[in-house]
């Protein structure tokens, strides 16, 4: 995570649920600075509480949304992807509330296509439409969750790094650990884009499945 200011509005979390399930989340609060950071902290806490009570990502996000509507007088909203990884099978079931689509590469570095459904942000609608999917993570595959600060980073000519940038560089970096992969992407953004820390928060969360 690289915040745009001293404090940021992005967040990520890894939530142990039980011996076989792990919750993974990446979110992006509207706005920047102190207000966004405070709302980010609240949203992260609500997510953790609801995640411990329910094993349905869709239900968890709907409950978080209800809490947000009850306390959100400023019209702040959040895009959020929350999923549950079933460790024995490496099935990843997620709900996406207006957030960036996850990216998935197989062990050969080929991108696995993921269909996009309708996903509305939390904090705006009484019952937002959420994009719900189940992915099978095969041995050697890599899953990437991220915020739009990654794809919307711009170079000196104003070109966005975009999904094309991710697709071009990530296959050549898959020999790295999950942390190493994130570090390499941030280094690439620093080298090809303008001062990324002054544009938007940048968050990357990678999951690598060990080869069988």
C-alpha positions, -999 to 999 in steps of 0.1 A, spaced: 0 0 0 13 34 -10 -10 62 4 -14 95 -16 -12 115 16 -1 110 52 -32 89 56 -51 71 29 -86 59 20 -76 25 6 -75 -6 28 -68 -43 26 -73 -71 51 -66 -108 55 -91 -123 79 -86 -158 94 -122 -172 97 -115 -208 107 -90 -235 100 -102 -239 64 -113 -204 54 -95 -171 49 -112 -138 41 -95 -114 17 -106 -78 11 -95 -46 -8 -115 -14 -6 -113 22 -17 -131 50 2 -143 80 -18 -123 111 -11 -88 114 5 -72 126 36 -85 125 72 -122 120 65 -116 91 41 -91 76 65 -116 77 94 -143 62 73 -119 36 60 -111 25 96 -148 22 104 -155 2 73 -126 -21 79 -139 -27 115 -174 -34 103 -162 -58 77 -142 -78 102 -172 -80 126 -196 -92 99 -170 -116 83 -167 -134 116 -205 -139 117 -212 -151 82 -196 -172 55 -214 -155 26 -194 -126 10 -226 -112 -4 -244 -112 29 -213 -97 46 -212 -68 22 -250 -62 24 -247 -60 62 -218 -36 60 -238 -15 36 -267 -13 61 -244 -1 88 -229 25 65 -262 39 55 -272 43 92 -241 64 100 -231 80 67 -244 116 67 -216 129 44 -225 107 14 -192 89 15 -192 56 -4 -168 27 -7 -159 3 -35 -150 -31 -20 -141 -66 -30 -144 -92 -3 -139 -129 -9 -134 -162 11 -107 -186 1 -114 -222 9 -79 -235 17 -84 -272 10 -98 -267 -25 -84 -231 -33 -119 -220 -43 -123 -182 -40 -158 -170 -36 -162 -132 -37 -187 -103 -39 -176 -71 -56 -192 -38 -47 -181 -15 -76 -144 -23 -71 -118 -33 -97 -121 -68 -111 -96 -93 -96 -69 -105 -120 -59 -142 -122 -29 -157 -140 -23 -195 -143 10 -212 -137 22 -204 -173 15 -167 -169 -16 -167 -191 -44 -145 -178 -76 -163 -168 -107 -144 -181 -132 -133 -154 -166 -122 -164 -178 -89 -151 -212 -85 -135 -229 -55 -120 -214 -43 -88 -225 -11 -70 -206 7 -43 -216 5 -6 -230 34 12 -253 47 -15 -281 22 -21 -304 4 3 -296 -30 -13 -268 -26 -38 -263 -50 -67 -232 -70 -61 -211 -89 -86 -208 -125 -72 -184 -150 -85 -165 -182 -76 -130 -188 -90 -110 -220 -89 -74 -212 -82 -53 -239 -97 -18 -249 -85 8 -223 -95 -18 -196 -101 -16 -160 -89 -46 -139 -78 -42 -101 -76 -66 -77 -59 -59 -40 -62 -72 -4 -61 -77 19 -91 -47 39 -81 -27 12 -98 -44 12 -132 -50 50 -132 -14 60 -126 -3 82 -155 30 86 -173 45 119 -185 23 119 -216 -9 114 -196 -13 77 -205 -28 55 -179 -9 24 -167 -41 5 -171 -49 -31 -172 -27 -34 -203 3 -24 -181 -6 -51 -156 -10 -77 -183 24 -68 -199 46 -68 -168 30 -93 -144 37 -126 -164 74 -118 -163 73 -113 -125 55 -144 -114 86 -162 -102 86 -137 -73 68 -143 -40 34 -126 -35 51 -97 -16 79 -95 -42 54 -93 -70 36 -64 -53 69 -47 -47 80 -51 -83 47 -36 -96 51 -5 -73 87 -1 -85 74 -2 -121 48 24 -114 75 46 -98 98 43 -128 72 48 -156 46 71 -141 46 106 -125 47 111 -87 22 83 -79 20 93 -43 3 126 -52 -24 111 -74 -42 83 -56 -37 56 -30 -22 25 -44 -30 -9 -30 -20 -44 -41 -29 -77 -25 -14 -109 -42 -22 -145 -34 0 -173 -49 -10 -209 -49 20 -232 -46 25 -256 -74 12 -291 -67 
